[in-house]
Amino acid sequence: MSTFFAPVSDLQPNKNLILQLFSDIANHFNDICDFKYSNMYNRYIPPPKPKASHPSDIPVRPPPVYRDPEPEPLPQGSEYAEPAPVPVQTSSWLQPYAKRIDATAQPTKIVFGDDEPPAPSAPSSGPVDDTPKVATEEEEKTPKESKSKKNKESKGDEGEVEEKPKKRRRVEEEEQEDKEEDTPTVAEEAESTENIANEEQQYKRKPKREKKKKPKAEEPEEDDDAVRSRHKSVFEKVAKALQAQAPEDDEDKMDVDGAEPEQEEEPVVEHGLEPIPQPAPVAFDESKLTYETLPQWIASPIRVTESTTKSFEELKIAAEPAKVLQSKGFKEAFAVQTAVLPLLLPNPDRQGDVVVAAPTGSGKTLSYVLPMIQDISYGRITNLRALIVLPTRDLVQQVQQTCEACGAAFASNGGKRVKIGTAVGNKVFKEEQSAIVEKKARYGAAEDAHSMEALSSWTASETINPEDYASKVDVLICTPGRLVEHIKQTPGFTLDYVRWLVVDEADKLLAQDFQQWLNLVLDKLSVERRPSRRVFPKSNKKGVRKVILSATMTHDISMLNLLKLSRPKLVVLEGTKAGDQSLPPLLKEYAIKVREPSLKPLYLVDLLQSELLAAVPLVEKVAEEETASASESSDSDSCSESNSSSGSDSDSDSDSDSDSDSGSDSGSDSGSSSSDSDSSSESEADEPKPKAKAPATKGKFASSALIFTKSNEAALRLSRLLAILVPGLAHLIGTLTSTTKTIRRTQTLRAFTQAKLRILVASDIASRGLDLPNLEHVINYDLPISETAYVHRVGRTARAGRAGAAWTLLEHSEARRFWRDFAGEGEGASTNILRTTPVERVRLDQKEEKGVGEKEEGAKVEDFSEERVQAYERALAQLQQEATFSRGKKGKKEGR
Ligand SMILES: Nc1ncnc2c1ncn2[C@@H]1O[C@H](COP(=O)(O)OP(=O)(O)OP(=O)(O)O)[C@@H](O)[C@H]1O
């Protein structure tokens, strides 16, 4: 700077100062623009960081140098540019501004004179601000050649006077820039340190505000006082501007640091120890599925009232079959049948699949068997037309009977005698294969015999032509596992003609997708080799009709989707909705508290021998049958499980393993009493059991009961224990478990139906679908695992419009769960079970005084006499002895 001002003695100081100011302003503006545009295009190079040790080490940010060679001419007519247009050398980044300035700013003629005050600077923003800056830049950045040319042309003019200092200043500035780049002087640093620091801070903190920031005037080093005095007003304005900027800086600081500024007027907010306000906790959506979330066909089911009945003729069953049905006990259609039959019988409407959710014993089986058999009876040729899939062998046999009855009904009307087959695994597989498929006889008897031989020796790896085989059945009733085996292993077994797929107890079958049976079957059913094969004779329908049924139908859409239903319709009882599990209307439920779990079998004995069981209206027919068969029952050992010791032996083939297990269980149960019982076991085995003060055994059981236990072993053990404790009942007790041979299960069920057996002890194998028409009581000796299991268990009674009772023995640890989940009472009660009357509490010890319906009050422990308890312990010991004997016997057999 000093080199610039020193030789300019011919110029007046105020001119120098103004020029200097403009120059500085322009430089500052350049800096700002440099920052702004370099940021915009990511070309900004941050200034070198100052070394902290010595002021001289602090690097000064060099002013940016713009070296765009292309000049831009100023507009014609500019006084400033006279006589010839002066090419304005404007940086490319400045060009938009230059244009804007050209368009808007009035060219200012700068007149230098002693008397004239310096032109008032225009600190405000806007185009006017830019005018002097542009002018200064023009001067500074005009190339030397054009300058010299211009000098020559403008000699003698004011421009000549003006041009000289410009030229010199330009040279000086360039030198100065070089110097500043290398070694800035201490004096300059002292002047500009604050500015630089501010600039850097502002670059860092608030680059956008740079535009508003006013350029800071730089003081000349020489004749400072004189200059200051003369241009006091300019400096004052600059100072004011800087002061005005100070609060903004504070504000910026607050923003950066995040600290609140001190403000006097602001009211003091006391932050005590009160809790910081928290957002309200987000409530989890625990809402259950509602109708709104279900598909339309589930949300708007077909509802039927329980009391609805219709004659079969009304439902368009021909008179002759209807007559046959009547003769078999089906006098009129039950409620669910009145709703389902019209959907499944031939109908001009576009018929779709049907889902039925109706209570146990409501007659669901007939609702699908009847239309299915009628449809098949229209045909002539035997092809596999229907698949009925069920979870257990017992149910397969039960449904087979219904199918046979309907088959006979429609055959009587001149229709085809529908052939029913079963596949449950109780037969040898090869035999079952040849019962359902045969090789077509083409070349006479010899070839036929040969082909049957081939069938039995067929292996899955061989390719066969299905056309060479023929189905021997129209309807196949099966368990899913066996069905899969036939699909995979039986040559000629094809589903190409199947028009009906029935899945009964669907919720269970869908939950246990055994061997992926459903996918496999649906894949086969989706194949349509010839569309004519699946045309319904008296209907506009073709394809496969699916009928899905359960008393506890799932409303899990993902499960139902597995079935790939087509235009499905749901049938439910009036007053129910998806997910509800209705109990039969005439079912009564009771709960009995077991205060001493180790004596639980004694509670059962008391219940069986009490009059409580007789309190439920008995079916007269059963009582008669029982009286009639009383004399036969003693001779019917072949049918009865007869859990006497001889019965136990006869069971040993199938159940010996379970007996062994239960024997070891009983040992642990009898615990401390085992040594005592050991000593007395021999004599006890020979002598009749003492009855002590227990209610007298009547020798025959006036009612019928199905007792559910938690496992096969528990069923076998309890069955035998009952027989030991009450020998008079032994011949009336049967056992049903999944380990019981199928043939024995069939015998047991038949004996029970014939009232030769009156008490069945079973595992949950008997809980689903089993239809025991004479059953009056269900006893939950062990609590079922779920409410669904409860519904199926108690639904074995009170079927087909009859009355029935369900009794549940409740240990202390089970009571809460029972009342909450099954009975729907008490705290947190939640159950989907719908019942007409609530569960009643019953006390066995007050039974004779107060009877059924007595509410349990006051915890009085039932007293079992010492003698009874001892008798019970002896019974347990005997059970253990028998189990040990059975194990030894089995071991000997295996050892041979
Ligand atoms: N129309 C009818 N008239 C008389 N009895 C009928 C009629 N329909 C069905 N039944 C009888 O009602 C009983 C129950 O029928 P079914 O076994 O079909 O009930 P379900 O609804 O399938 O029960 P679950 O859900 O327990 O399997 C059976 O003994 C059956 O013979």
Ligand as a Chemical Component Dictionary entry (heavy atoms), coordinates in Angstrom:
data_LIG
# 
_chem_comp.id                   LIG 
_chem_comp.type                 NON-POLYMER 
_chem_comp.pdbx_formal_charge   0 
_chem_comp.three_letter_code    LIG 
# 
loop_
_chem_comp_atom.comp_id 
_chem_comp_atom.atom_id 
_chem_comp_atom.alt_atom_id 
_chem_comp_atom.type_symbol 
_chem_comp_atom.charge 
_chem_comp_atom.model_Cartn_x 
_chem_comp_atom.model_Cartn_y 
_chem_comp_atom.model_Cartn_z 
_chem_comp_atom.pdbx_ordinal 
LIG N1  N1  N 0 -80.689 -85.325 10.047 1  
LIG C1  C1  C 0 -80.342 -86.051 11.054 2  
LIG N2  N2  N 0 -81.271 -86.655 11.781 3  
LIG C2  C2  C 0 -80.920 -87.416 12.820 4  
LIG N3  N3  N 0 -79.664 -87.627 13.226 5  
LIG C3  C3  C 0 -78.698 -87.022 12.533 6  
LIG C4  C4  C 0 -78.989 -86.214 11.429 7  
LIG N4  N4  N 0 -77.828 -85.767 10.954 8  
LIG C5  C5  C 0 -76.863 -86.272 11.726 9  
LIG N5  N5  N 0 -77.372 -87.008 12.679 10 
LIG C6  C6  C 0 -76.636 -87.713 13.746 11 
LIG O1  O1  O 0 -76.039 -86.736 14.558 12 
LIG C7  C7  C 0 -74.854 -87.241 15.100 13 
LIG C8  C8  C 0 -73.762 -86.239 14.888 14 
LIG O2  O2  O 0 -73.533 -86.080 13.560 15 
LIG P1  P1  P 0 -72.066 -85.828 13.022 16 
LIG O3  O3  O 0 -71.162 -86.869 13.496 17 
LIG O4  O4  O 0 -72.149 -85.600 11.588 18 
LIG O5  O5  O 0 -71.730 -84.488 13.790 19 
LIG P2  P2  P 0 -70.569 -83.520 13.491 20 
LIG O6  O6  O 0 -71.148 -82.182 13.327 21 
LIG O7  O7  O 0 -69.719 -84.033 12.406 22 
LIG O8  O8  O 0 -69.793 -83.548 14.867 23 
LIG P3  P3  P 0 -68.245 -83.431 15.142 24 
LIG O9  O9  O 0 -67.904 -82.026 14.929 25 
LIG O10 O10 O 0 -68.074 -83.832 16.545 26 
LIG O11 O11 O 0 -67.571 -84.355 14.187 27 
LIG C9  C9  C 0 -74.589 -88.537 14.406 28 
LIG O12 O12 O 0 -74.932 -89.590 15.254 29 
LIG C10 C10 C 0 -75.493 -88.521 13.234 30 
LIG O13 O13 O 0 -75.928 -89.808 12.879 31 
# 
loop_
_chem_comp_bond.comp_id 
_chem_comp_bond.atom_id_1 
_chem_comp_bond.atom_id_2 
_chem_comp_bond.value_order 
_chem_comp_bond.pdbx_ordinal 
LIG N1  C1  SING 1  
LIG C1  N2  SING 2  
LIG C1  C4  DOUB 3  
LIG N2  C2  DOUB 4  
LIG C2  N3  SING 5  
LIG N3  C3  DOUB 6  
LIG C3  C4  SING 7  
LIG C3  N5  SING 8  
LIG C4  N4  SING 9  
LIG N4  C5  DOUB 10 
LIG C5  N5  SING 11 
LIG N5  C6  SING 12 
LIG C6  O1  SING 13 
LIG C6  C10 SING 14 
LIG O1  C7  SING 15 
LIG C7  C8  SING 16 
LIG C7  C9  SING 17 
LIG C8  O2  SING 18 
LIG O2  P1  SING 19 
LIG P1  O3  DOUB 20 
LIG P1  O4  SING 21 
LIG P1  O5  SING 22 
LIG O5  P2  SING 23 
LIG P2  O6  DOUB 24 
LIG P2  O7  SING 25 
LIG P2  O8  SING 26 
LIG O8  P3  SING 27 
LIG P3  O9  DOUB 28 
LIG P3  O10 SING 29 
LIG P3  O11 SING 30 
LIG C9  O12 SING 31 
LIG C9  C10 SING 32 
LIG C10 O13 SING 33 
# 
